[in-house]
């Protein structure tokens, strides 16, 4: 037996209700995930719930006027505005927020009662407007709300009881919304400043890694080239295979060590947590000098004081500065004599690298060596002095044992800053 037309339509309606309910739920979830104003959904829902609760309570206060539809109209106006924001693309503005609240309050005040809750609808509405819009829009909205209350007070025979309290409530609502808006503005500023700080920190980290790679490569290549030169001379002049083999073995060892250092340094770019090998410190400066001595440089090393008093950061900085200085000696004055002195005092640690100048040295800049060493000294809060005097090139760096803020004085004598 075929179903009749009304039965089919009723079944179709029943079948369409779940789909309509699902679409409405999906719209609400999407709106909560991307609210029209940049506030947590819980804050928006709390304000809307407070406004509706006040309207419902004000409607119950008018039970003496039953049967009346004015409270229902007031609640319907507020519900309609909320549905407009939830299910459409309408954005909250002073008009879309204020007009429904003004209309609902006016409808309720048309039936005055003692201790009326209806004016508090305007308190919440003015607070919402102040939280979402500029002051040039929120202040007129608050004045309009006060004017509405004053108009009903003047029109009523006995006035509007509690009118001053209601006006003060509107002012407090505006102040609360203004504080929320300022808090949001400060949050935006802090996010912008944080983005700038993050970019600056990333740039500084890239520069630091560049300095590390430069120091490692300069050091390893300088010593490796010295070993290769020694091997070539041993084979060309003396045909001493054993000495050449020893030089090549040292060059191979240093090359492997340099590769490991470069991998560790470049590995700092990896965001994943890792357990990197310990960085070199003042305790390894003696081994550093020994590498250059075995490569053919005539160097001496002297250390005094408690090396354990030097922090890891200061120790790494001194090591890298000494590494760069010795690499410069191997590059610019391979036949020079020199000395390395490390002195640890009560408050400072001083590293001095001194070498004789090669014949015909003009002091012209060549590279970024002193620039990088100066930056390291600044980061440690120390002082760097580098220059030529009395036939010697001297690099002297002094860093505090206790951590200080960067920005120490760094001086460079004479020419040769890029040496």
C-alpha angles and dihedrals in degrees: 000000000000119000117247123247097257092048092051091048091050091051090048091052091049090049092049096051096075091050091049090048091050092049091050092049091049091050092050092049091049091049092050091048090051107025120192091242128044098251130107111274089238091063092049093047092047092053093047092046091050091052093049092046091052091050092050092047091049089051092054089050088064096060088122089067094058130169089045132130098198095096089049090051091050093051090044091054091054093044090049092054091049091049089049091056093042103046102028137049093251110134123217111261133163088265098046091044099038105040097060090046092048092047094047092048092048091050091051095044089055084077103046121205134175117269090011118199094196098091090059087071086070091049091059093041094051089048091052092049092049091049094052106035141045122274092254088065101035097051094056088046091055091047091051090052091051090046091053091053092046091050093054089046091054094044096051119084095230094030124238108305111230094016094148090050091051092050091050088049091055089051091050091048090053091049092051091050091047091052091051091050092049090048090053091048091051089048090055090049092049090050090052092048090047090052090051092048091048091051091048091048090050091050091049091049091051090050091048092051090047089054091048092050091046092051094046095047095043092050097045096044093047093053093040091053091049090053092047090049091051091049092050092049092047090055096041100045109023101016084225102165094178093056092045091049091051091051092049092048090053090047091051092048093050091045091055091046090050091051090052091049092049092049090050092048095046088045087069086075090065111097093207117100114258142168104240123195115265115275118242119262141178090298090066096050090090090055089047091055089046090057091055092045091053088049090059107269117132102230138150127202130207127178130182135175134034107318090188090068091069113095121234092251093049091044092053091048093051091046093051093046090050090046092052092046093052091045087055090051091052091047102043104024110022093162096048128114119230149161137220120209126187118189123180115194135176095281108006142041119215127197119191125188114186128176137166117258119246119245113276095017109164100186095236116157116260118175139336100290103115091038091059092044090051091052091051091052091050092052090053093047091244140125128254125197118182129167150101125279134154095002094307135100112220131190114188124177126180121191130179119249090222117064115261134181114272120256104085122160115271121186130188119196123216126333127324097076092150094050 
